[in-house]
Amino acid sequence: MLAAQSKNNGLNLPIYGMYNIGQNFFFVILEQEKYTISKQFDATDKQDLEKIISMLKFVKNHIENFINQSK
């Protein structure tokens, strides 16, 4: 995430990330020098899995919108 932030050429945009440990997913947002880590989401729990999918779709849409605005 720090490497992506340095490659942004001063755009000062938040960097979204995700990591998992086994069945547990965590989402991270890096804004300037501060970061926030989500609570743990368990991929074996139906409600948590729906939230994981929703967050991944949000990031995908966010990236697509940014690309379309940059054209």
Residue frames relative to the residue before (quaternion, step in Angstrom):
aa qw qx qy qz dx dy dz
M 1.0000 0.0000 0.0000 0.0000 0.00 0.00 0.00
L 0.6440 0.5101 -0.3277 0.4665 3.57 1.00 -0.76
A 0.6309 0.5210 -0.3346 0.4676 3.59 1.03 -0.73
A 0.6475 0.5058 -0.3182 0.4729 3.60 0.96 -0.83
Q 0.6379 0.5281 -0.3266 0.4555 3.57 0.99 -0.82
S 0.6804 0.4814 -0.2999 0.4642 3.60 0.92 -0.81
K 0.6628 0.5024 -0.2974 0.4690 3.61 1.16 -0.56
N 0.5319 0.6596 -0.3921 0.3581 3.62 1.25 -0.20
N 0.3630 -0.7781 0.4584 0.2296 3.59 1.28 0.08
G 0.7406 -0.4525 0.2317 0.4395 3.57 0.85 0.96
L 0.3850 0.7458 -0.4744 0.2655 3.64 1.18 0.29
N 0.2516 -0.8150 0.4922 0.1739 3.59 1.23 -0.38
L 0.3549 0.7242 -0.5046 0.3082 3.58 0.94 0.93
P 0.5292 -0.5986 0.4678 0.3778 3.60 -1.12 0.48
I 0.2819 -0.7273 0.6031 0.1665 3.55 -1.18 0.66
Y 0.1989 -0.7834 0.5820 0.0892 3.56 -0.79 1.07
G 0.0452 0.8025 -0.5927 0.0512 3.55 -0.99 0.83
M 0.1477 -0.7599 0.6274 0.0839 3.51 -1.34 0.24
Y 0.0355 0.7683 -0.6387 -0.0215 3.54 -1.15 0.58
N 0.1519 -0.7869 0.5879 0.1096 3.53 -1.17 0.46
I 0.1623 -0.7250 0.6626 0.0952 3.47 -1.28 0.62
G 0.8025 -0.0967 0.0094 0.5887 3.54 -0.22 1.28
Q 0.8133 -0.2014 0.1818 0.5147 3.56 -0.74 -1.07
N 0.6199 0.5731 -0.3269 0.4248 3.59 1.27 -0.18
F 0.1617 -0.7846 0.5965 0.0501 3.54 -0.88 1.05
F 0.0771 -0.7676 0.6358 0.0237 3.53 -1.13 0.79
F 0.2040 -0.7735 0.5909 0.1043 3.57 -0.98 0.86
V 0.1402 -0.8033 0.5786 0.0158 3.55 -0.98 0.94
I 0.0802 -0.7486 0.6553 0.0616 3.55 -1.15 0.73
L 0.1325 -0.7719 0.6200 0.0475 3.54 -0.89 1.05
E 0.0286 0.7802 -0.6219 0.0611 3.56 -0.67 1.15
Q 0.8107 -0.1114 -0.0137 0.5745 3.53 -0.47 1.32
E 0.7913 -0.2670 0.1971 0.5135 3.62 -0.47 -1.11
K 0.6299 0.5146 -0.3362 0.4747 3.60 1.25 0.19
Y 0.0741 -0.7923 0.6036 0.0490 3.54 -1.07 0.70
T 0.1834 -0.7563 0.6202 0.0982 3.51 -1.26 0.56
I 0.1517 -0.7718 0.6129 0.0752 3.57 -0.95 0.91
S 0.4522 -0.6998 0.4899 0.2564 3.55 -0.90 0.98
K 0.6114 -0.4754 0.4502 0.4445 3.48 -1.34 -0.01
Q 0.6212 -0.5376 0.4190 0.3866 3.56 -1.29 0.24
F 0.1200 -0.7614 0.6330 0.0718 3.56 -1.03 0.87
D 0.2770 -0.7826 0.5453 0.1162 3.56 -0.73 1.14
A 0.3679 -0.7720 0.4806 0.1940 3.59 -0.50 1.21
T 0.6353 0.5161 -0.3464 0.4583 3.61 1.20 -0.21
D 0.6151 0.5038 -0.3402 0.5022 3.58 1.33 -0.11
K 0.5029 -0.6973 0.4151 0.2978 3.61 -0.65 1.11
Q 0.6778 0.4844 -0.3043 0.4620 3.62 0.85 -0.90
D 0.6567 0.4930 -0.3098 0.4793 3.59 0.96 -0.81
L 0.6346 0.5336 -0.3320 0.4498 3.59 0.98 -0.80
E 0.6307 0.5197 -0.3286 0.4734 3.59 1.02 -0.77
K 0.6508 0.5034 -0.3115 0.4754 3.60 1.03 -0.77
I 0.6167 0.5381 -0.3423 0.4615 3.60 1.02 -0.79
I 0.6700 0.4905 -0.2955 0.4725 3.58 0.86 -0.95
S 0.6439 0.5290 -0.3173 0.4526 3.57 0.97 -0.85
M 0.6785 0.4841 -0.2956 0.4667 3.60 0.92 -0.87
L 0.6360 0.5138 -0.3325 0.4700 3.59 1.02 -0.74
K 0.6418 0.5080 -0.3196 0.4775 3.60 1.02 -0.76
F 0.6123 0.5507 -0.3466 0.4492 3.59 1.04 -0.76
V 0.6783 0.4811 -0.2931 0.4717 3.58 0.85 -0.97
K 0.6256 0.5332 -0.3366 0.4594 3.60 0.97 -0.82
N 0.6818 0.4792 -0.2853 0.4734 3.60 0.86 -0.95
H 0.6241 0.5456 -0.3288 0.4525 3.57 1.02 -0.81
I 0.6667 0.4897 -0.2926 0.4797 3.57 0.94 -0.89
E 0.6574 0.5086 -0.3145 0.4585 3.60 0.91 -0.88
N 0.6479 0.5117 -0.3197 0.4650 3.60 0.97 -0.81
F 0.6448 0.5143 -0.3215 0.4652 3.57 0.96 -0.83
I 0.6553 0.5058 -0.3154 0.4639 3.59 0.94 -0.84
N 0.6721 0.5010 -0.2956 0.4581 3.58 0.92 -0.89
Q 0.6560 0.4952 -0.3120 0.4765 3.62 1.05 -0.68
S 0.6586 0.5285 -0.3095 0.4372 3.58 1.12 -0.61
K 0.5740 0.6152 -0.3732 0.3908 3.60 1.22 -0.35
